[in-house]
Amino acid sequence: MSTKILPESDTRPDLSHGDGDHERFAHYVKKQKITESAVSGSPVIALCGKVWVPNRDPKKFPVCPECKEIYESMQSGGDGGGDK
């Protein structure tokens, strides 16, 4: 019998997105929630709805297009129009 050492991974299912595409992106989350997660190990919720425990450097991934779109709409007031 032999054993194999594997890198640590989160084996909990991602209930918000089953397609795995969200694993390839850095997501927008409130800074306070990231800090809380780092201390407690509790999951965070991104603007796009992805729920996970952050454990990777987000600088190594492109920004989630869905999070970016939501964030930009929040910055412009969220009305979708250009006139103010």
Phi and psi restraints in degrees (range 20) as a CNS / XPLOR table:
assign (resid 1 and name C) (resid 2 and name N)
       (resid 2 and name CA) (resid 2 and name C) 1.0 -127.2 20.0 2
assign (resid 2 and name N) (resid 2 and name CA)
       (resid 2 and name C) (resid 3 and name N) 1.0 161.3 20.0 2
assign (resid 2 and name C) (resid 3 and name N)
       (resid 3 and name CA) (resid 3 and name C) 1.0 -121.4 20.0 2
assign (resid 3 and name N) (resid 3 and name CA)
       (resid 3 and name C) (resid 4 and name N) 1.0 157.7 20.0 2
assign (resid 3 and name C) (resid 4 and name N)
       (resid 4 and name CA) (resid 4 and name C) 1.0 -130.6 20.0 2
assign (resid 4 and name N) (resid 4 and name CA)
       (resid 4 and name C) (resid 5 and name N) 1.0 132.7 20.0 2
assign (resid 4 and name C) (resid 5 and name N)
       (resid 5 and name CA) (resid 5 and name C) 1.0 -92.6 20.0 2
assign (resid 5 and name N) (resid 5 and name CA)
       (resid 5 and name C) (resid 6 and name N) 1.0 123.2 20.0 2
assign (resid 5 and name C) (resid 6 and name N)
       (resid 6 and name CA) (resid 6 and name C) 1.0 -112.5 20.0 2
assign (resid 6 and name N) (resid 6 and name CA)
       (resid 6 and name C) (resid 7 and name N) 1.0 151.7 20.0 2
assign (resid 6 and name C) (resid 7 and name N)
       (resid 7 and name CA) (resid 7 and name C) 1.0 -63.7 20.0 2
assign (resid 7 and name N) (resid 7 and name CA)
       (resid 7 and name C) (resid 8 and name N) 1.0 149.2 20.0 2
assign (resid 7 and name C) (resid 8 and name N)
       (resid 8 and name CA) (resid 8 and name C) 1.0 -63.1 20.0 2
assign (resid 8 and name N) (resid 8 and name CA)
       (resid 8 and name C) (resid 9 and name N) 1.0 136.9 20.0 2
assign (resid 8 and name C) (resid 9 and name N)
       (resid 9 and name CA) (resid 9 and name C) 1.0 -145.3 20.0 2
assign (resid 9 and name N) (resid 9 and name CA)
       (resid 9 and name C) (resid 10 and name N) 1.0 158.4 20.0 2
assign (resid 9 and name C) (resid 10 and name N)
       (resid 10 and name CA) (resid 10 and name C) 1.0 -89.2 20.0 2
assign (resid 10 and name N) (resid 10 and name CA)
       (resid 10 and name C) (resid 11 and name N) 1.0 113.2 20.0 2
assign (resid 10 and name C) (resid 11 and name N)
       (resid 11 and name CA) (resid 11 and name C) 1.0 -94.5 20.0 2
assign (resid 11 and name N) (resid 11 and name CA)
       (resid 11 and name C) (resid 12 and name N) 1.0 -0.4 20.0 2
assign (resid 11 and name C) (resid 12 and name N)
       (resid 12 and name CA) (resid 12 and name C) 1.0 -69.1 20.0 2
assign (resid 12 and name N) (resid 12 and name CA)
       (resid 12 and name C) (resid 13 and name N) 1.0 140.1 20.0 2
assign (resid 12 and name C) (resid 13 and name N)
       (resid 13 and name CA) (resid 13 and name C) 1.0 -68.7 20.0 2
assign (resid 13 and name N) (resid 13 and name CA)
       (resid 13 and name C) (resid 14 and name N) 1.0 144.4 20.0 2
assign (resid 13 and name C) (resid 14 and name N)
       (resid 14 and name CA) (resid 14 and name C) 1.0 -88.2 20.0 2
assign (resid 14 and name N) (resid 14 and name CA)
       (resid 14 and name C) (resid 15 and name N) 1.0 103.6 20.0 2
assign (resid 14 and name C) (resid 15 and name N)
       (resid 15 and name CA) (resid 15 and name C) 1.0 -76.5 20.0 2
assign (resid 15 and name N) (resid 15 and name CA)
       (resid 15 and name C) (resid 16 and name N) 1.0 -17.5 20.0 2
assign (resid 15 and name C) (resid 16 and name N)
       (resid 16 and name CA) (resid 16 and name C) 1.0 -84.2 20.0 2
assign (resid 16 and name N) (resid 16 and name CA)
       (resid 16 and name C) (resid 17 and name N) 1.0 -30.8 20.0 2
assign (resid 16 and name C) (resid 17 and name N)
       (resid 17 and name CA) (resid 17 and name C) 1.0 -145.0 20.0 2
assign (resid 17 and name N) (resid 17 and name CA)
       (resid 17 and name C) (resid 18 and name N) 1.0 115.3 20.0 2
assign (resid 17 and name C) (resid 18 and name N)
       (resid 18 and name CA) (resid 18 and name C) 1.0 -92.7 20.0 2
assign (resid 18 and name N) (resid 18 and name CA)
       (resid 18 and name C) (resid 19 and name N) 1.0 -3.2 20.0 2
assign (resid 18 and name C) (resid 19 and name N)
       (resid 19 and name CA) (resid 19 and name C) 1.0 -84.5 20.0 2
assign (resid 19 and name N) (resid 19 and name CA)
       (resid 19 and name C) (resid 20 and name N) 1.0 -12.4 20.0 2
assign (resid 19 and name C) (resid 20 and name N)
       (resid 20 and name CA) (resid 20 and name C) 1.0 82.3 20.0 2
assign (resid 20 and name N) (resid 20 and name CA)
       (resid 20 and name C) (resid 21 and name N) 1.0 -11.9 20.0 2
assign (resid 20 and name C) (resid 21 and name N)
       (resid 21 and name CA) (resid 21 and name C) 1.0 -61.2 20.0 2
assign (resid 21 and name N) (resid 21 and name CA)
       (resid 21 and name C) (resid 22 and name N) 1.0 -31.2 20.0 2
assign (resid 21 and name C) (resid 22 and name N)
       (resid 22 and name CA) (resid 22 and name C) 1.0 -70.8 20.0 2
assign (resid 22 and name N) (resid 22 and name CA)
       (resid 22 and name C) (resid 23 and name N) 1.0 -12.8 20.0 2
assign (resid 22 and name C) (resid 23 and name N)
       (resid 23 and name CA) (resid 23 and name C) 1.0 -73.9 20.0 2
assign (resid 23 and name N) (resid 23 and name CA)
       (resid 23 and name C) (resid 24 and name N) 1.0 -14.4 20.0 2
assign (resid 23 and name C) (resid 24 and name N)
       (resid 24 and name CA) (resid 24 and name C) 1.0 -93.9 20.0 2
assign (resid 24 and name N) (resid 24 and name CA)
       (resid 24 and name C) (resid 25 and name N) 1.0 3.2 20.0 2
assign (resid 24 and name C) (resid 25 and name N)
       (resid 25 and name CA) (resid 25 and name C) 1.0 -126.1 20.0 2
assign (resid 25 and name N) (resid 25 and name CA)
       (resid 25 and name C) (resid 26 and name N) 1.0 158.4 20.0 2
assign (resid 25 and name C) (resid 26 and name N)
       (resid 26 and name CA) (resid 26 and name C) 1.0 -92.4 20.0 2
assign (resid 26 and name N) (resid 26 and name CA)
       (resid 26 and name C) (resid 27 and name N) 1.0 136.5 20.0 2
assign (resid 26 and name C) (resid 27 and name N)
       (resid 27 and name CA) (resid 27 and name C) 1.0 -114.2 20.0 2
assign (resid 27 and name N) (resid 27 and name CA)
       (resid 27 and name C) (resid 28 and name N) 1.0 155.2 20.0 2
assign (resid 27 and name C) (resid 28 and name N)
       (resid 28 and name CA) (resid 28 and name C) 1.0 -83.8 20.0 2
assign (resid 28 and name N) (resid 28 and name CA)
       (resid 28 and name C) (resid 29 and name N) 1.0 126.0 20.0 2
assign (resid 28 and name C) (resid 29 and name N)
       (resid 29 and name CA) (resid 29 and name C) 1.0 -142.8 20.0 2
assign (resid 29 and name N) (resid 29 and name CA)
       (resid 29 and name C) (resid 30 and name N) 1.0 146.4 20.0 2
assign (resid 29 and name C) (resid 30 and name N)
       (resid 30 and name CA) (resid 30 and name C) 1.0 -58.5 20.0 2
assign (resid 30 and name N) (resid 30 and name CA)
       (resid 30 and name C) (resid 31 and name N) 1.0 136.6 20.0 2
assign (resid 30 and name C) (resid 31 and name N)
       (resid 31 and name CA) (resid 31 and name C) 1.0 -56.2 20.0 2
assign (resid 31 and name N) (resid 31 and name CA)
       (resid 31 and name C) (resid 32 and name N) 1.0 -39.8 20.0 2
assign (resid 31 and name C) (resid 32 and name N)
       (resid 32 and name CA) (resid 32 and name C) 1.0 -59.2 20.0 2
assign (resid 32 and name N) (resid 32 and name CA)
       (resid 32 and name C) (resid 33 and name N) 1.0 -39.7 20.0 2
assign (resid 32 and name C) (resid 33 and name N)
       (resid 33 and name CA) (resid 33 and name C) 1.0 -68.7 20.0 2
assign (resid 33 and name N) (resid 33 and name CA)
       (resid 33 and name C) (resid 34 and name N) 1.0 -34.3 20.0 2
assign (resid 33 and name C) (resid 34 and name N)
       (resid 34 and name CA) (resid 34 and name C) 1.0 -64.7 20.0 2
assign (resid 34 and name N) (resid 34 and name CA)
       (resid 34 and name C) (resid 35 and name N) 1.0 -43.5 20.0 2
assign (resid 34 and name C) (resid 35 and name N)
       (resid 35 and name CA) (resid 35 and name C) 1.0 -62.6 20.0 2
assign (resid 35 and name N) (resid 35 and name CA)
       (resid 35 and name C) (resid 36 and name N) 1.0 -46.0 20.0 2
assign (resid 35 and name C) (resid 36 and name N)
       (resid 36 and name CA) (resid 36 and name C) 1.0 -59.6 20.0 2
assign (resid 36 and name N) (resid 36 and name CA)
       (resid 36 and name C) (resid 37 and name N) 1.0 -40.9 20.0 2
assign (resid 36 and name C) (resid 37 and name N)
       (resid 37 and name CA) (resid 37 and name C) 1.0 -65.5 20.0 2
assign (resid 37 and name N) (resid 37 and name CA)
       (resid 37 and name C) (resid 38 and name N) 1.0 -39.8 20.0 2
assign (resid 37 and name C) (resid 38 and name N)
       (resid 38 and name CA) (resid 38 and name C) 1.0 -62.9 20.0 2
assign (resid 38 and name N) (resid 38 and name CA)
       (resid 38 and name C) (resid 39 and name N) 1.0 -35.3 20.0 2
assign (resid 38 and name C) (resid 39 and name N)
       (resid 39 and name CA) (resid 39 and name C) 1.0 -80.8 20.0 2
assign (resid 39 and name N) (resid 39 and name CA)
       (resid 39 and name C) (resid 40 and name N) 1.0 -45.4 20.0 2
assign (resid 39 and name C) (resid 40 and name N)
       (resid 40 and name CA) (resid 40 and name C) 1.0 -98.2 20.0 2
assign (resid 40 and name N) (resid 40 and name CA)
       (resid 40 and name C) (resid 41 and name N) 1.0 -19.8 20.0 2
assign (resid 40 and name C) (resid 41 and name N)
       (resid 41 and name CA) (resid 41 and name C) 1.0 80.1 20.0 2
assign (resid 41 and name N) (resid 41 and name CA)
       (resid 41 and name C) (resid 42 and name N) 1.0 10.8 20.0 2
assign (resid 41 and name C) (resid 42 and name N)
       (resid 42 and name CA) (resid 42 and name C) 1.0 -79.4 20.0 2
assign (resid 42 and name N) (resid 42 and name CA)
       (resid 42 and name C) (resid 43 and name N) 1.0 151.5 20.0 2
assign (resid 42 and name C) (resid 43 and name N)
       (resid 43 and name CA) (resid 43 and name C) 1.0 -71.0 20.0 2
assign (resid 43 and name N) (resid 43 and name CA)
       (resid 43 and name C) (resid 44 and name N) 1.0 158.4 20.0 2
assign (resid 43 and name C) (resid 44 and name N)
       (resid 44 and name CA) (resid 44 and name C) 1.0 -116.3 20.0 2
assign (resid 44 and name N) (resid 44 and name CA)
       (resid 44 and name C) (resid 45 and name N) 1.0 163.9 20.0 2
assign (resid 44 and name C) (resid 45 and name N)
       (resid 45 and name CA) (resid 45 and name C) 1.0 -121.6 20.0 2
assign (resid 45 and name N) (resid 45 and name CA)
       (resid 45 and name C) (resid 46 and name N) 1.0 120.9 20.0 2
assign (resid 45 and name C) (resid 46 and name N)
       (resid 46 and name CA) (resid 46 and name C) 1.0 -77.4 20.0 2
assign (resid 46 and name N) (resid 46 and name CA)
       (resid 46 and name C) (resid 47 and name N) 1.0 165.7 20.0 2
assign (resid 46 and name C) (resid 47 and name N)
       (resid 47 and name CA) (resid 47 and name C) 1.0 -57.4 20.0 2
assign (resid 47 and name N) (resid 47 and name CA)
       (resid 47 and name C) (resid 48 and name N) 1.0 -33.4 20.0 2
assign (resid 47 and name C) (resid 48 and name N)
       (resid 48 and name CA) (resid 48 and name C) 1.0 -79.0 20.0 2
assign (resid 48 and name N) (resid 48 and name CA)
       (resid 48 and name C) (resid 49 and name N) 1.0 -9.3 20.0 2
assign (resid 48 and name C) (resid 49 and name N)
       (resid 49 and name CA) (resid 49 and name C) 1.0 105.7 20.0 2
assign (resid 49 and name N) (resid 49 and name CA)
       (resid 49 and name C) (resid 50 and name N) 1.0 -8.3 20.0 2
assign (resid 49 and name C) (resid 50 and name N)
       (resid 50 and name CA) (resid 50 and name C) 1.0 -63.9 20.0 2
assign (resid 50 and name N) (resid 50 and name CA)
       (resid 50 and name C) (resid 51 and name N) 1.0 134.6 20.0 2
assign (resid 50 and name C) (resid 51 and name N)
       (resid 51 and name CA) (resid 51 and name C) 1.0 -116.1 20.0 2
assign (resid 51 and name N) (resid 51 and name CA)
       (resid 51 and name C) (resid 52 and name N) 1.0 124.9 20.0 2
assign (resid 51 and name C) (resid 52 and name N)
       (resid 52 and name CA) (resid 52 and name C) 1.0 -165.4 20.0 2
assign (resid 52 and name N) (resid 52 and name CA)
       (resid 52 and name C) (resid 53 and name N) 1.0 167.9 20.0 2
assign (resid 52 and name C) (resid 53 and name N)
       (resid 53 and name CA) (resid 53 and name C) 1.0 -100.0 20.0 2
assign (resid 53 and name N) (resid 53 and name CA)
       (resid 53 and name C) (resid 54 and name N) 1.0 112.6 20.0 2
assign (resid 53 and name C) (resid 54 and name N)
       (resid 54 and name CA) (resid 54 and name C) 1.0 -62.5 20.0 2
assign (resid 54 and name N) (resid 54 and name CA)
       (resid 54 and name C) (resid 55 and name N) 1.0 132.7 20.0 2
assign (resid 54 and name C) (resid 55 and name N)
       (resid 55 and name CA) (resid 55 and name C) 1.0 -149.0 20.0 2
assign (resid 55 and name N) (resid 55 and name CA)
       (resid 55 and name C) (resid 56 and name N) 1.0 12.9 20.0 2
assign (resid 55 and name C) (resid 56 and name N)
       (resid 56 and name CA) (resid 56 and name C) 1.0 -128.2 20.0 2
assign (resid 56 and name N) (resid 56 and name CA)
       (resid 56 and name C) (resid 57 and name N) 1.0 157.2 20.0 2
assign (resid 56 and name C) (resid 57 and name N)
       (resid 57 and name CA) (resid 57 and name C) 1.0 -74.5 20.0 2
assign (resid 57 and name N) (resid 57 and name CA)
       (resid 57 and name C) (resid 58 and name N) 1.0 112.8 20.0 2
assign (resid 57 and name C) (resid 58 and name N)
       (resid 58 and name CA) (resid 58 and name C) 1.0 -65.3 20.0 2
assign (resid 58 and name N) (resid 58 and name CA)
       (resid 58 and name C) (resid 59 and name N) 1.0 -18.4 20.0 2
assign (resid 58 and name C) (resid 59 and name N)
       (resid 59 and name CA) (resid 59 and name C) 1.0 -68.3 20.0 2
assign (resid 59 and name N) (resid 59 and name CA)
       (resid 59 and name C) (resid 60 and name N) 1.0 -14.9 20.0 2
assign (resid 59 and name C) (resid 60 and name N)
       (resid 60 and name CA) (resid 60 and name C) 1.0 -89.0 20.0 2
assign (resid 60 and name N) (resid 60 and name CA)
       (resid 60 and name C) (resid 61 and name N) 1.0 0.3 20.0 2
assign (resid 60 and name C) (resid 61 and name N)
       (resid 61 and name CA) (resid 61 and name C) 1.0 -128.8 20.0 2
assign (resid 61 and name N) (resid 61 and name CA)
       (resid 61 and name C) (resid 62 and name N) 1.0 151.0 20.0 2
assign (resid 61 and name C) (resid 62 and name N)
       (resid 62 and name CA) (resid 62 and name C) 1.0 -70.9 20.0 2
assign (resid 62 and name N) (resid 62 and name CA)
       (resid 62 and name C) (resid 63 and name N) 1.0 155.3 20.0 2
assign (resid 62 and name C) (resid 63 and name N)
       (resid 63 and name CA) (resid 63 and name C) 1.0 -71.0 20.0 2
assign (resid 63 and name N) (resid 63 and name CA)
       (resid 63 and name C) (resid 64 and name N) 1.0 137.7 20.0 2
assign (resid 63 and name C) (resid 64 and name N)
       (resid 64 and name CA) (resid 64 and name C) 1.0 -59.4 20.0 2
assign (resid 64 and name N) (resid 64 and name CA)
       (resid 64 and name C) (resid 65 and name N) 1.0 122.5 20.0 2
assign (resid 64 and name C) (resid 65 and name N)
       (resid 65 and name CA) (resid 65 and name C) 1.0 -61.1 20.0 2
assign (resid 65 and name N) (resid 65 and name CA)
       (resid 65 and name C) (resid 66 and name N) 1.0 -35.0 20.0 2
assign (resid 65 and name C) (resid 66 and name N)
       (resid 66 and name CA) (resid 66 and name C) 1.0 -68.6 20.0 2
assign (resid 66 and name N) (resid 66 and name CA)
       (resid 66 and name C) (resid 67 and name N) 1.0 -44.4 20.0 2
assign (resid 66 and name C) (resid 67 and name N)
       (resid 67 and name CA) (resid 67 and name C) 1.0 -61.0 20.0 2
assign (resid 67 and name N) (resid 67 and name CA)
       (resid 67 and name C) (resid 68 and name N) 1.0 -44.1 20.0 2
assign (resid 67 and name C) (resid 68 and name N)
       (resid 68 and name CA) (resid 68 and name C) 1.0 -61.4 20.0 2
assign (resid 68 and name N) (resid 68 and name CA)
       (resid 68 and name C) (resid 69 and name N) 1.0 -43.6 20.0 2
assign (resid 68 and name C) (resid 69 and name N)
       (resid 69 and name CA) (resid 69 and name C) 1.0 -62.7 20.0 2
assign (resid 69 and name N) (resid 69 and name CA)
       (resid 69 and name C) (resid 70 and name N) 1.0 -44.1 20.0 2
assign (resid 69 and name C) (resid 70 and name N)
       (resid 70 and name CA) (resid 70 and name C) 1.0 -64.6 20.0 2
assign (resid 70 and name N) (resid 70 and name CA)
       (resid 70 and name C) (resid 71 and name N) 1.0 -45.6 20.0 2
assign (resid 70 and name C) (resid 71 and name N)
       (resid 71 and name CA) (resid 71 and name C) 1.0 -60.3 20.0 2
assign (resid 71 and name N) (resid 71 and name CA)
       (resid 71 and name C) (resid 72 and name N) 1.0 -45.7 20.0 2
assign (resid 71 and name C) (resid 72 and name N)
       (resid 72 and name CA) (resid 72 and name C) 1.0 -64.9 20.0 2
assign (resid 72 and name N) (resid 72 and name CA)
       (resid 72 and name C) (resid 73 and name N) 1.0 -35.8 20.0 2
assign (resid 72 and name C) (resid 73 and name N)
       (resid 73 and name CA) (resid 73 and name C) 1.0 -69.7 20.0 2
assign (resid 73 and name N) (resid 73 and name CA)
       (resid 73 and name C) (resid 74 and name N) 1.0 -30.9 20.0 2
assign (resid 73 and name C) (resid 74 and name N)
       (resid 74 and name CA) (resid 74 and name C) 1.0 -69.1 20.0 2
assign (resid 74 and name N) (resid 74 and name CA)
       (resid 74 and name C) (resid 75 and name N) 1.0 -38.0 20.0 2
assign (resid 74 and name C) (resid 75 and name N)
       (resid 75 and name CA) (resid 75 and name C) 1.0 -68.8 20.0 2
assign (resid 75 and name N) (resid 75 and name CA)
       (resid 75 and name C) (resid 76 and name N) 1.0 -31.9 20.0 2
assign (resid 75 and name C) (resid 76 and name N)
       (resid 76 and name CA) (resid 76 and name C) 1.0 -92.2 20.0 2
assign (resid 76 and name N) (resid 76 and name CA)
       (resid 76 and name C) (resid 77 and name N) 1.0 6.1 20.0 2
assign (resid 76 and name C) (resid 77 and name N)
       (resid 77 and name CA) (resid 77 and name C) 1.0 98.6 20.0 2
assign (resid 77 and name N) (resid 77 and name CA)
       (resid 77 and name C) (resid 78 and name N) 1.0 -11.4 20.0 2
assign (resid 77 and name C) (resid 78 and name N)
       (resid 78 and name CA) (resid 78 and name C) 1.0 75.8 20.0 2
assign (resid 78 and name N) (resid 78 and name CA)
       (resid 78 and name C) (resid 79 and name N) 1.0 9.2 20.0 2
assign (resid 78 and name C) (resid 79 and name N)
       (resid 79 and name CA) (resid 79 and name C) 1.0 -84.1 20.0 2
assign (resid 79 and name N) (resid 79 and name CA)
       (resid 79 and name C) (resid 80 and name N) 1.0 -14.2 20.0 2
assign (resid 79 and name C) (resid 80 and name N)
       (resid 80 and name CA) (resid 80 and name C) 1.0 82.3 20.0 2
assign (resid 80 and name N) (resid 80 and name CA)
       (resid 80 and name C) (resid 81 and name N) 1.0 -17.8 20.0 2
assign (resid 80 and name C) (resid 81 and name N)
       (resid 81 and name CA) (resid 81 and name C) 1.0 -96.1 20.0 2
assign (resid 81 and name N) (resid 81 and name CA)
       (resid 81 and name C) (resid 82 and name N) 1.0 162.7 20.0 2
assign (resid 81 and name C) (resid 82 and name N)
       (resid 82 and name CA) (resid 82 and name C) 1.0 -92.1 20.0 2
assign (resid 82 and name N) (resid 82 and name CA)
       (resid 82 and name C) (resid 83 and name N) 1.0 -15.7 20.0 2
assign (resid 82 and name C) (resid 83 and name N)
       (resid 83 and name CA) (resid 83 and name C) 1.0 -87.1 20.0 2
assign (resid 83 and name N) (resid 83 and name CA)
       (resid 83 and name C) (resid 84 and name N) 1.0 139.1 20.0 2
